[in-house]
Amino acid sequence: MTSLEKANIAAKALDDKKANNIEILDVSKQTSLGDYFVIASCQSSVQVRACIDEVEEQLEKYGIVVLHKEGYSTGSWVLADYGDVVVHVMQQEAREFYGIERLWDEAGTAKNITEE
């Protein structure tokens, strides 16, 4: 499975849990941290955790397990590292404050599933 296919599965899982403003950023030319960042916003810590749980469940169906996960207990911003794909799910306030997309402003947006 390609890294873009993994990112798309994660994005679909986030959409299924009603996450907002879902984006897949191609960061492969900017960093060795991964090929794609999947970024999504949620309204509450409960929704953030539900979204990350759904991403894990959907990727596990393909034998893909999370290598590292941070922030789950607080639920403000959860990062799930799948090696070539890093999923960032955060409450809207945290996303606006940290502006993660601005940090990677040269990254190409591979897909914004909310525009479909």
N, C-alpha and C positions, 0 to 999 in steps of 0.2 A: 504494500500500500504506500502511495506517495505521501509526502508531508502535506500537500495541498488537500488530498482526500481526507486525511486525518483532521485537518483544520475545518473542512466543510462538515464533517460529522459532528465535530464539537459545536460549530455554529448552528447547525440544525437542532442539536439537543438544547442549546440555549434558547433558540426561537420557540421550541416546543414548551419551554417553561416560562415563556412570555418575557424574556429579557429584552431590553431596549438597546437601540443604537449599536447593533452587533456589527463589528468590522473584523475583517481578516487583513492584517498588514503583512506584506512581503518584506521581511527584514534580512533576507539571506545575503544581500550584498553589503549590509551595514554591520553585521555582528556574527559572531560564532555561537551566540546563545541559542540560535534556532533559525529555522527557515521562515516560520510564520508566527505571528502573535494574533490570537483571537481575543478581542476585547468586547466586553458587554457591560451594560449598566442594569442595575436592579433597584427596586424601591425600598427594600429592607434587607436586614441580615438574614432573615429566614429565606427570602427568595434567593439571595446570593448562594447560600448553602445548598438549596434545592437545585439550583442551576448547576453547580459544580458536581453534585451527586449524579445528576442526569448525564453530564458529560462523561464522568467516569463509567457509569453504567453502559452507555452507548459504545464507548471505545473498548471496554472490556469484552464486548461481544465479538470483537475482532482480535482479541488476544493482546490488546494494547493497554498496558497498565501505567498509572501515573508513577513517575520516578521520584517526584518530590512535590509536596504541597505545603503552602504557607498561608496563614491567616484564617484558617477555617474556624477556629474557636471564636474569633471576634466577628467575622462575617462582614467586615467593612470592605475588605479587598482580599480576595482569595486568588492566589497564583497556583496553577497546576502545571507542572513541567512534564512534558511528554518527550523530551529530548529535542526533536526537530520542530515541535509545536509547543508554544507556551500559551496557556489560557489564563486571561486576566478577567475576573468577574468582580465588579465593585459596585458599591452603592453610588448613586448618581452624584452625590456631594463629593465623594472621594475622587471620582473620575474627573469632575470639574476642577477640583483643587490640584490634583497631581498632573493633569493634562498629559497623560502618557502618550497620546498621539503626537503632541508637540515635540516630545523627546525623539520621536522617530519620524519627523516630518518629511524626510526624504524617502521614506518607505512607500512603495506603491501599494495602494489599496487593491488587494486581490479580488475582494468581493465584499460588498455591504449587503447582507441578505435582507435588510429592511427596505431596500430599494426595488426588490423583485416584485 
